[in-house]
Amino acid sequence: MTRRLALWTVAVFTAGAAAGLLAGSVLSAAAPRMWADALLTRTTSEIPRKVALRVNDDHWDPGAEGGWHRHPGPTILYVMEGELSEATRQGTNTLKHGQAVWRPARHEHNVRNPGPSPARALAIHLDPAQ
């Protein structure tokens, strides 16, 4: 009787473990998810009625810089890789990987890569169109 009970216990445990593994496998094979993380939220009246939209994948080698310049319309910058330093007449900001920033129209700046590795940023320009 004891042996029969032991075999029954092992059989029930094995069946339960197999069912659990199967259920876990089915649940982990669920459809892939899609989600969005809000990186920047802004309310503005700066976007022109007719806009020339340009999206750049900007690359900086270590030590490279864009030089002092302005954009005619507002710009959104999202740092995809590395770290950037943005100098303005008011001071310098560090822009880190995963950070998104808004820059108003005619914002004078110089962006450079002060680090030892390449840097990349997605730059979305909303310039007035002709």
N, C-alpha and C positions, 0 to 999 in steps of 0.2 A: 504494500500500500504506500509506503513512504517513497519507494522508487518511482511508482506511478505518479505520485504527487510532484516529485522533483522533475520528472519528464514533462508533465503538464505545465509546470511553472516555467520551465525553459522554453517550451513551445509558445506559450502565451507571451513571454517576454520577447522572444524572437519575432513573433508576428507583430507585436506592438512597435518594436524598433524598426522593422521593415516599413510598416505603415507610416511611421513618423518620418523616416528618410524619404519615402516617396512623396508624402505631403510637402515636406520641405523643398524637395526638388521641383515640384509643380509650382509652389508659391514663389520660388526664386526665379522661375522662368516666366514670370509675369511680363506683360508688355513694358518696354522701356518707357521711362517718364520723360516729359518735357517740362521745364520750369523756367521762370525768369526771375532774376534778381535785379531790382531797381538800383542802378548805379548812380543816377543823377536825376533829380526832379527839379524843375525850374519853371516859373511863370515869367514870361517876358513879353514886352511889346517891341523888342529889337529886331525881330525877323521881318525882312522886307516882304511886301506883298508879292512881288515876283522875285524868286530866289534862284540863284545859280548854286545848286547843291553839288558839292564835291567831297568825296570820302577818300582820304589818303591813308595808306599804310606807311607811316614814316619810320625810317631806320636811322639809327645813330651808331656809328662805330665808337669804341671807347675814345673819349676826348673830343669827339665831333660836336659841332654846334651849328645852329641855323643862322646865326647873325641877327643883329637887331632889325626888327621889321614889325609891320602891322598888317592886319587883315581888314578888308573893308566891311565885312559883316561879322557876326558872332561866330565863335568856334567852340566845338566840344572836343576835348582831348581825353582819350582813354588810354592809359598806360598798360600795354599788353605784356611787356617784357622789360626787365631791368628797372632802373631808377633814373629820373631826369631832374635836372636843375633848371628852373625857369627864373631868369633875372628880369626884373621890371625896374622902373625908375624909383619905385617905393621899397625895393628889397628883393630878396631871393626866396623862392619856394621850392621845396623838394616834392616831386611828384613820384609816387611809389606805384609799383606793380599793382594792378587792380583798381587804381584810383581813377575817377572821372572828374573832370573840371570843366567849368563854363568860362569862356573868356568873351567879354563884350566886344562889340565892333571897335576897331581902331585901338585896341589894347596893344601897346608897344611892349615887346618882350624879346628875349633871346633864350632859346632852349638849347641845353647842351647835355651831353652824357658825361658826367664826371667819373663814372665807375670803370672797372676793369673789363666788363663784359658788354656785349652789344645791348642796345635798348630799342624797343619798338613802341609806337603809339598809333592808335587809330585816331585820325584827325577829321572831324566832320565840319566842313566850312559851309556857312549859309550866307554867301555873298549876294549883294544886290545884282540882279540880272539886268541886262540892257534891253 
